[in-house]
Amino acid sequence: MSAGATGSAPIVLHGARLTLRRAGEVDLPALMSVLESPDVVQWWGRPDVEQLGNDVRGGSVDVVLVIEVDSQTAGLIQYHEENEPNYRHAGLDICLAPQWQARGLGAEALRTLARYLFEERGHHRLTIDPAVTNHRAIACYRAVGFKPVGVMRRYERGPDGSWHDGLLMDLLREELR
Ligand SMILES: CC(C)(COP(=O)(O)OP(=O)(O)OC[C@H]1O[C@@H](n2cnc3c(N)ncnc32)[C@H](O)[C@@H]1OP(=O)(O)O)[C@@H](O)C(=O)NCCC(=O)NCCS
């Protein structure tokens, strides 16, 4: 297992069509533009530039990676690690700008990051938690091998201020497709 994936150590991961690269301050405008698109706000909530800045400076548990396709910022994928030995796992989140969606890039980015987390970071289990109504995301995560665990009732507050249910999904190392 490689050391130093938290803090601000560089990470560069290659898929067939995309590169995942640890985000820096220079990426903030392009990432904010992805996060501000209404299609992303619907599922991620309104973005907070200060929080994102703190994340990319290594000031939080989230490790933020830019999804690059043809040298353009297509989206972001992030993970956080639970390192308590008896519960060790990593949780993932992803979003793509609308023009990059529905081309299989979400699944490819998740596979690329999952391989890194299993092979380099030594995890045996990953989690992801879409809204129960986010059918596209759930289909994408199933295609990668994530399985539904159960519904977390009134799990997160949406941009409309109401609490909605989340679907906890998990992926074991041998289930990655
Ligand atoms: C969710 C997201 C990451 C998926 O990435 P993507 O590249 O668009 O998805 P993919 O092309 O890899 O796969 C989408 C799958 O959903 C299916 N799909 C597309 N629209 C669908 C819909 N409305 N209902 C059900 N399934 C749908 C596709 O057929 C495909 O399934 P398949 O591989 O079995 O054919 C991306 O669409 C996104 O960022 N959306 C906005 C933000 C968001 O929802 N983020 C996730 C929050 S948990």
The ligand as a Gaussian input file, in Angstrom:
#p B3LYP/6-31G(d) Opt

LIG

0 1
 C      -24.268000       9.958000     -12.390000
 C      -23.117000      10.118000     -13.373000
 C      -21.799000      10.206000     -12.619000
 C      -23.078000       8.878000     -14.276000
 O      -22.039000       9.023000     -15.198000
 P      -22.351000       8.842000     -16.765000
 O      -21.053000       8.851000     -17.492000
 O      -23.365000       9.854000     -17.164000
 O      -23.002000       7.418000     -16.754000
 P      -22.589000       6.176000     -17.646000
 O      -22.719000       6.589000     -19.105000
 O      -21.280000       5.625000     -17.189000
 O      -23.732000       5.135000     -17.238000
 C      -25.053000       5.589000     -17.098000
 C      -25.952000       4.381000     -16.959000
 O      -27.218000       4.867000     -16.584000
 C      -28.181000       4.517000     -17.555000
 N      -29.113000       5.613000     -17.553000
 C      -28.984000       6.812000     -18.167000
 N      -30.052000       7.584000     -17.881000
 C      -30.853000       6.844000     -17.071000
 C      -32.082000       7.081000     -16.400000
 N      -32.719000       8.261000     -16.524000
 N      -32.595000       6.092000     -15.640000
 C      -31.968000       4.911000     -15.491000
 N      -30.769000       4.636000     -16.077000
 C      -30.236000       5.597000     -16.842000
 C      -27.402000       4.302000     -18.814000
 O      -28.098000       3.444000     -19.701000
 C      -26.151000       3.636000     -18.267000
 O      -26.392000       2.284000     -17.931000
 P      -25.706000       1.074000     -18.760000
 O      -24.220000       1.238000     -18.557000
 O      -26.251000      -0.154000     -18.098000
 O      -26.139000       1.292000     -20.170000
 C      -23.303000      11.404000     -14.255000
 O      -24.433000      11.238000     -15.097000
 C      -23.449000      12.669000     -13.434000
 O      -22.456000      13.230000     -13.009000
 N      -24.693000      13.140000     -13.226000
 C      -24.962000      14.414000     -12.520000
 C      -24.485000      14.415000     -11.065000
 C      -24.848000      13.157000     -10.319000
 O      -25.957000      12.657000     -10.397000
 N      -23.845000      12.640000      -9.583000
 C      -24.013000      11.444000      -8.775000
 C      -24.509000      11.794000      -7.423000
 S      -24.615000      10.322000      -6.422000

